[in-house]
Amino acid sequence: MPPITAIGSAPWTRDELVAALPEFAELYQHRPIPENRGGMGAPHMFAIWFILKKLQPRVIIESGVWLGQGTWFFERACPHAQLHCIDINLERIRYRSKKAIYHDRDFSRIDWTALPRRETLLFFDDHQNAHERVKTAHWFGFSHLVFEDNYPPGQGDCYSLKQVLAHSGFKRNFGRPKGIKGRIGQGLAKIRESLRPSAGVVAPNSHDAAHFLEQVAVYQELPPVFKLPTTRWGGRWDDPAVGTPPPLLETVRYPWQQVYLDEAGSYTWLCYLQLRHG
């Protein structure tokens, strides 16, 4: 079956995405952690910053804080939002928000019933089974979710929604990392694997996709800003198993665009979804 990159209509336009690129590039120059190794680079950070700026949720839950760079951008996108930041290791955080509430328990083990759940956005960068995360979020009553590591079939260290929709199942494939950032990322992934054994092998199946489609009203994979000659794992963009929206930019025409090209290799099909209720 052809890869699915979109279900329903996104609450923004492609033109809005392109128009926001210069503002974020300027903001990115002031980020608190210049080298966010093992965390998000400019293309993905732009995507979640843009989504938050557009939707303006009252509450943001960030599952997977790493060094805290994302938290800094969340504050600037939604300065009035309440922040909840979750990580199994809060000691490594380098940017710690004074307004955030920090948790070192898993998202599924925290009582969220006091939150305005239809006005809360969940951001998952925790390398867990995304299908299980969606089911838990739906049970809690949340509507807006973003997954950072939305790996294509045969890749990655967790079961992604892209794999759910492809009926591919999941088996870890760390592949051959590129450069020092890739090797660091692979090492971190292996550590996460040892700490989170629940994110195990999933056999190829169609029932996960059927269940997911019952719960989701909108699913949108954010486009890359630039496409490098090959994907993160050295594969072809036209691989039938991948499927990718067209990039926002084709060539570097202005100096501020260069950072997006320099960090384009980290693209992993970040996606936004809105769940159905009632």
N, C-alpha and C positions, 0 to 999 in steps of 0.2 A: 504494500500500500504506500502511496506517496506520503512523505513526512508532513506532519501537521505543524505549522508554525503560528497559526492564529485561529481562534474560535471567538465568535462574537465581534463586537466593535470596541476598539481601544478608546478610552476617555481622553484622547489627544490625537493630533494629526502628525504626520511625518514632517510637515513644514514647521510645526511647533518644536519638534525635536531638533531639527537643523538650526532653527533660529536661536535656540538656547545654548548652542555649543560655545560661542565666544564668551558668554557670561561665565560659564563653568570653567573654561580654560583660564580666565583671569583669577577666579577664586582658587583654582587648583595651585596656583603659584604661591599661595599663602597657607597651604596645608601644614599641619603641625609636625607631620612625620614624612620628611622628604623621600626616604627609602622605605616603603611599606612592604618589605619582602615577606611573601607568604600571604599577603592580603590583597585587596582590590587595587587595580590600577585605574588610570583615567577613564577608559571606556565604560567599565562597569560602575565606577563611582559616579560618573556622569549620569548613567541610566537611573540609578536609584535616587540620586539627588533630584533629577528631573521629575520622576514619578511623585516623590514626596512634595515637591514644590507645586506640582499640578493638582494633586488631590487634597493637600493640606489636612491630613488626619489630625484628630485631637490627641491621639496616643500612638506612639511608635514602640513596637517591641522588636528588639534586635537580638536574634539568637545567633551567637558567634561573633564576639567583639574583636578578637585578636588583639591588636595593639591600640585600638580605639580611633583609628582614622575615620571610619565610617560614622561613628558617633558625632564627630566634629562636623561633618558635612550634613548630617541629619539636623543638627541644631541650626545650621544656617539655612536649610531649606524650610524648616518649620520651627521658627524660634519660640512659638507659644505651645508647642506640643509637649505632652508628658512623655518622658523616655523611660523605658525599661530595657536594661542591657544584661544579657545572659551569656556567661562563659564558664567553662569548667575550671579555668585558671585565671582568676582576676588579678593575680600578682604580676603578670607580664604586661598589663595595660600601661601604655605610655601617655595617652591622652585620656584623662578621666573627667567626665562632665560633672559639674557641681549640681546640676539639676536632675541628673538621672538617678534612678533606683537600680542598683546592681544585684544580680542574683547569680548564684553558682549551682543552682539546680536546673534540671532539664525543663524545657518549656512545658512539657506535658504534665509536670509535677507541681506546677504553680497554680494557685487559685486566681483566676482572672475574672471572676464573676462581678466584681465591682466596676469593671471598665465599660465604657460605651463601645461595645464590641463591633457595631456596624460602622463606627467612626475611628476604628483602630487599624493600623497597617502592621502586618507581621513581615519582618525581613529575616529570611533564613539563609545564613552562610555558615551552617554548622555541620555539613557533610553527613546528614542523616537521610534515612529513607523518606523521600519527598512525598510519596503516596501516603505513608502513615502520618506524616505531618499534616497533609490536607485533611485526612479523616479526623484527626484530633482537632484541628482548627475549626472544621465544620461543626463538630460536636459542641465546641465551646460557643459557637455562634458568631465567629469572626467572618468577615466578608473579603477583606483585601489582603492579598499575600504576594510576596516577591521571593523568588528563589534565585540565588546568585549562581550556583554551580548546577546548571541545567544540562548535564552532559548528553552527548549523542550516544546512540547504541554502540556498545563495545568499548566505551571509554569511561574514565573517572573512577572515583572511590565511593560512590553512593548511588542508590537507585533514584533516578531523576524522572521528572514528569515527561521529558522528551522520550525517555526510554519506555515509560508507561504507555504513551500514545503510539509508540512504534511496536508495541507488543514484544519487545526484545528481551525482557527480563534483565537481570543484572548479575555480572560477575566482575569483581574488581580487576581493572587493567590500568596499572600505573604508567605503562608505556616507557618510552625513552625520553626523559625530560630534556628540554633545551636550555643551556646556559645555567648560571648559578641560581637564578630565580626558580627555574624549573626543578633543579635538584633540591633546593630548599623546600619547595612546595611538595615534592614527592616524599621527602623525609617527614614532613609534617603530616601528610596523608597517612603514612604508615603508622605514625604515632597515634593518630586519631583512630585508626583501625584497631590497634591494640587496646585502646581505652573504651571503644564503643563497639563491642562485638555484636550488638543488635542489628547493625546495618549489614546483614548477610546476603548470601546469594539468593536471587529470585529467579525461578524458572521462567522461560518465555511463556507468555499467556495473553489472552485477550480480556479476561474478566476484570483485571485492574483498570484497564482503559474504559470499559463499560461502566464501572462504578464511578470512576473519575468524571466521566462525561455527564453522569446524572447530577453531580454536585456543582459543576462549573458552568458559569454563565459567560465568562470572558477569560480567554487564555491568549496572551500576546507575548511572543518572543521579541525582545528588543533588538534592533539591528545593530551590527557592528558599526563603529564610526568609520574605520577603514578595514579592508580585507588584505591581509598579507598573502603572499603567493600560495601558502598552504595553511591548513588549520593548525591549531595548537599542537596536534599530535603528528603533523607532517602529512596529513591526508588531503584529498582533493575536496574543494568546496562543492563540486558538482556530484559528489558521492550521493547516490540515491537515498542512502540511510541518514544523511545529515539534514539537508533542507535549512536554508538560512535566508532571512530577509535581505534585500539589497543594502549595501553599506550606505551610510549617510553622506560620506564624502568619497571621492574617487582619487583625488590628488591633493597634495599640500600646495595651496595657493597663497597662504598667509602664515607668518611665523607662529601664531598662536595655535595653529592646527597640528604642529609637529609633535606635540606631546601625545596626541591621540594615536599617531602613527607609531611613535616610539614604544608605546605600551599596548599596541594592538594584539600582541601575541597571547594575551591573557583571556581573550574572549571565550566565554562558555555559555552562550545562548541564554543569558539572564532572562527570566520571564516574570510577567505580572499576571495574576488571576483574580477574578472576582467570583465568589461562591454564591450559589443559589440558596435561598432560605424560604421555606413556605411555598 
